[in-house]
């Protein structure tokens, strides 16, 4: 069937199943918190082929979006950046012109290079609670080779066109 892609008009997609510890790490919470969420119905657990509890990647993505869209639970002032991480300054290195400020924001290490004047104006020192606003022009998403997709999902009959290959050679 033209325009439907895949084999016989069906496109197979692979949705990974993640261990509870992997899912918790991706959301920045403890395994115990994640299990409590499952017990209270916030996330659905499934049985993996090895019999252990697992989480479908698609379900985890929905929860991650919900958490990201939830209003922040801080009394901080208004911020224009969506990608704002609250953390603690762990290192400040100053020279005559520039400063390097290292922060730990949950599981994330954030490093900022700024003018020394800006670091001094903000009085940034080890132990200061601050926000890192991420404003990137390019974001690259890669797969973790150590955790390839684990199982195929049910066949899809999506009407979306097949992905376009960046290779100009025809694959028909």
FENGIMO-V805539 format. One line per field, one symbol per residue. phi: phi as a letter, one per 20 degrees, with the letter a starting at -180 (. if undefined). psi: psi as a letter, one per 20 degrees, with the letter a starting at -180 (. if undefined). A space follows every 50 residues. Layout:
phi=???
psi=???
//
This chain:
phi=.fnemmelnddecddfddfgffffffemcfgfffffgffenfbeeceffe nefbcfgfffffffffffefffecefffceefeddebcfdacddcfddcd ddcddmedecccdbffgffffelfbgnfebddeecdeccddceeffcfge bfeffddgefffgeffefffde
psi=oqihrapkiqppqooqpqqghgggghikrrgggghggghjjhqpqrprhj iqqrpphghhhggggghhiqqqkrkqrqphphmpppappippoqahgrqp ppqoncjpppppprqhgghghilprpipprppoonqhppppqqohimrqh qqrqqqkqiqqqqppipippk.
//
